[in-house]
Amino acid sequence: MLKKVSIFLLMGAIALTATACVDNKKGITTPENAENKIISDDFMYDSIFKNSLFVGDSITEGFFNQELIDDTKVIADKGKITVLALETDVDDVVAKNPDHVFMNFGINDLLIRMDLDGKPVNDPIQFSIDHYSAFIQKIKKELPSAHIHILSVTPVTEEALQEYPQYKHIDAYNTKLQALAITEEVEFIDLSSIFEKRSDLHVEDGVHFKTDFYKLLLEQLKTFVQ
């Protein structure tokens, strides 16, 4: 019981420092995104990803209410970190029995300062990677035929970096994720190309994203399921 309380308190603490902000507007072709016409709302992403599952934190939670994919294809919570996913999400993932699992954790893990027992965490990156690895191993054991894809941690704006200096370690975390993918024999997907093309995807907090990001993300990911 105490452990469950600790989980919810930790999630709440992290969520307060990284509140999810999602733009629920429909995609509209403007001069800024006319070149991305292929990512219109008419595209049948839900059909393409019919046997896929998206698991993660508030970045993944941004899929909710976007009308791009059905909410049942998303398991995500504000403030979620890998150690909590290991505790709470394995059974839910297994129950959905997906062919493809897209995982996106890390933006909150970088803010970790203590574990579920209240002990200091001196190396948040390694702490996260260890639990990420255990989470993947559990999914692989229960769903041996599922294809697991690790998504890179998305960048933040300079303003967000000033507020949360821990985000300066995003590149180092992604390097560790690449190594983890090799070790666990799963797919690592680098999302940096999205931000090389567009610099206007963040909402005001500089961490979370507008609707266009999720369309661009699905455009990139669809090649892994088709």
N, C-alpha and C positions, 0 to 999 in steps of 0.2 A: 504494500500500500504506500509506504514511504517513497519507494522508488518511483511509483506512478506520479505521486505529487511532485517529486523532483523534476520529472520529465516535463510536466505541464508548466511548472514555474520557470524552468530554463527556456522553454519555447516562448513563454510570455516575455521574458527579459530580452531575448534576442529580437523578438517581433517589435518591441518598443523602439529598438535602435535601427530597425530596418523595415518600417511599415510599408506594406504593399500598396502601390498606387497603380491602377490599371485604367487605361483609356478604353472605354467601351464603345466608341464611335464606330460606325460602319466605315469600311475602306472606301475612300473617294479618290478618284484619279485627279491629281492636281499637277501643275507644272513641276513640282518637286518630285512626284512619284509616277509621272506619266510613263517613264521608261520601264516601270515595274507593272505594266498593265496586266501581265500574266498572273499577278497575285490578287486579282479581283475577288470579291466575295462570292462570285458565281462558281468559283472553282470547287470541285467536290473533294475537299480534303478529308472529310469524314469518311468517304468511301475508300480513299487511298489508304488511310490509316485505320481501317476497320478492325484489324487484328493487332493493333499497337496499343501501348500503354505509356503514358508520360508520368514519371515519378520525380518528385523533387520538392523544392522550397517555394518561396513566394514568387520567384521568377516563373516557375512552372505553373503555379497557381493562377498566374495571369491569363491562362487559357480559358478559365471559367468565364462564362457569359460573352465570349468573343464570337460565338456562332461559327466557328471554324471547324472545330471537332466537338463531338459530344462530351459533356462533362464526365460521363462514365469512363472515359478513356484517360482520366487524369486523377492521380493520387498525389496531392500536394497540400502543404500547409505553410502558412506564414511562420517564419522562425525555425522551420525544420532544419535539422543538421543530421549528418550521417549516423551518429550514435543513436539518435532518436528514431531514425528510419529503421535501423537494425532492430530496435525494440518494438516498434509499432506497425511497420508496413509490410513485412514479409508475407504474412498470411493474406493480406488484401491483394498483394500482387499475384500470389499463387492462385487465389480464388478466381481471378480474371483470366488466367491461362493465356496470356498474349503470345503472339509469335515474335513480336519485337518489343523490347523494353528500352525506352530512352530515359536515361537518368541525368539529372542536373542538380547537383549539390555543390556547395562550396562558398557561396556568397555570405552565408551566415556562419559557416565553420571558421572562417577567418577571424571572426569576432569572439570566438570561444576563449574564456579565461578560466573556467572550472569544469570538471566532469560532473556526472550525475550524482556523485556522492559529495560534491562540494570541494573536491581537492583541486588545487591549482593545475592548470595545463600549461606547461612551459613551451611546448611546440605544437601550436594549434594545427599546423599543416599535417604533421606526421600523425597526430591524434586522429584527425579526420580521415586521412588515407587508410589508416589501420582499420577503421570502422567501415569505410567505403568498401574495402577489400572483403571484410567479413560479410557485409550485406550482399555483395555480388556472389560470393561463394554460396550463401544460403539460397539465393534465387536460382543459381545454376544447379544446385543439388535437387531442388524441387521442380524446376522447369528445365531439364537438360536440353531440350530442343529449342528453347527460346534464344533469340539473337539479342544480345545485350549491347547497348550503345551508351558510352559515356560522353556527355556534352561538355565542352570546355566552359569554364566560368566566364561569364560575360563581363566586359569592362564597365567601369563607372566613370562619371565625369570628374573633372578637376575639383569641382565644388564638393562632390561627395568624398573625394579622396582627402580633402582638407578636413572634413568633418570626421571621417573614419580612416585614419592613417594606415590601419591594418590592411586596407585594400591595395596598398602598394605591393603586397605579396601575391596578387592574383596571377602574375606570370609564373612565379615560382610554384604556385599551387598547380597550375596547368601543366607544368613540366612533370610534376609528380603524377598527375593524372595520366599523362601519356605513358609513363613508365608502368603505372598500375595496369593500364589496358593491355600492355604487352605481357606482363606477368600473369594476368588473369585470362589472357587470350580472348579479349572482347574488343569491341570497336571504340576508338577514340575519335570524336568528331570535333574538329576545330571550327568554331563559329566566327573567327576573326574576320573572315572575308565579308561578312554581313556589314561590319562596322567600317570596313575600308571603303565601302560604297556609300554608306549613309552615316551621317554624323548627327542626325536629328531624331533619333529613335527613343531617347530617354524621356521620361516624364520629369516633373520638377525635382523630385528627390535625387535624380542623377544615378539611381541604381536600377529602378524598374522601368518598364517599357510601354510604349504606345502599341496600338493594334498592328501597325505596319511591321513591327519587329516579328510578331508571331506569324504573319503571312510569309515574310522572308525566311523565317526559320523553317516553316513547313515546306517551303519550296526547296530548301537545301536538303531537308531530311527525306523527302519523298523518294530520292534516288536510292535510298537504302532499303526501301520496302517494295519497290516495283521490280 
